[in-house]
Amino acid sequence: MIPALLALLSCQLAGEAIARVLPIPLPGPVFGMLILLCLFIAWRPFAEVLRPVAQGILANLSLLFVPAGVGVVGHMSTLGTQAVALVAAVVISTVLAIAVAAATFVAVAKLTGAGDE
C-alpha cells in the first residue's frame, strides 16, 4: 500500500514540477496523470500494484466534496444575490450538455451503422 501511495504522490509531484517549468497552461495533476498513463502503458503490472489504493480512494471519494459543501455554505450570501444567474447557468449548461451528448450519440450511431437494423 505504501509503495502504491508513494507512486501516486510521486507522479503528482513530478507533474507539479513539470507544470512550473513548462510554459503550458495545464495544472500539475494533469501532467501527473499523463505520467501515470505512460507508466500504465510501459509496465502493465503497475495497474495491479495501484488497484487496492485506487479502489480505497474511490470508495471514499465523497469525502472530498465536504470542503466544497462547506465553501458553498460559507458563501451563501454571495450565492443568494447571484441565485438567478447561477440557476440559469446550471439549467442552460445542463440542457446544452444533454443536447451535445445526444447529438454525439446519434453521430456515432450513424458512423458505426448501429441504427441501420
N, C-alpha and C positions, 0 to 999 in steps of 0.2 A: 504494500500500500504506500509506504513512504517513497520508494523509487518512482512509482507512478505519479504521485503528487509532485515530486521533485521534477519529473519530466514535464508535467503540465506548466508548472511555475517557471521552469527554465525557458520553455517556448514563449511564454508571455513576456518574460524579461528580455529575451532576445528580440522579440517583436517590438517592445518599447524602445530598445536601443536602436533598432533599425529605423523606427519612426522618427526618432530625434536626429538621426544622421542624414537620412534622405529627405529631399525637399518634396516628397509626395504627400498630399493631404489625406493620409489614411491613418487611423488610430493604431497604436501599437498592438492591441489584441487581434486586429485583423492580420497583421504581419505574423503574429504568433500562431494564428490558426493556419496560415499558409505554410509555416514551418512544420506544424503538426501534420498537415496534409502530406507534405513531402516525406515526413518520417513514416507515415502510414503506407505510402506508395513504395518507399525504398525498403522497408522492413515489415513484412506482413504480420509477424507475431507481435509487433508493437501494439496493435489494436487489442489483442488478448491481455497484454500487460496492463493496459489502461482501462479495460472494461469494468472491473469492480469499482474503481474510483469514480469513473464516469457515471455508472448506474447509481452510486451513492449520491453524487452531486445532483443528478437529475431527479432523484426521489425527493430531495429537499429543496428543489428549485423555488418552490413557492415562498420560502423564507426570504428570498432575495427581493420579493415585491413588498415586504414590510416597510423598508425605508421609503419607497415611492409613495406608499399609502400615508405614511407619517408626513411626508412633504406636502401631499395634497391637503391633508387636514390642517397643516401649519399655514398654508396659504389660501385658506378658504375664503377670506375676504376678497383677495385678488380674483379668485375664481368666480366669486359671486358677481363682481362688477363686469366680468367678461363672459358671463354664462351664455348669453345668446350667441356670441361669436364662436364659443367653444362647441356648443351643441350643433351649430350649423356646420362647423368644420368637421366634426365627428360624423354627422349624418351624410354630408356630401362626400367625404373621403370613403365612407363605408359603401355608399351606392356606387361610386366610381370603381372601387376595388372589386366589387361583385361583378360589375359590368365588364371590366377588363379580364377577370378570371373566366367569365362565361365566353367572351369573345376568343380568348386563348384556347379554351377547351374546344370550341367549335372549329377553330382553325387547325388545331392538332388532329381532331377527328377527321376533318376533310383531308389532311395530308396523309394520314395513315389509312384512310379508307374505312374507318370503323363504322361510319353511318351508311355505308352502301348496301347493307344487308336489308 
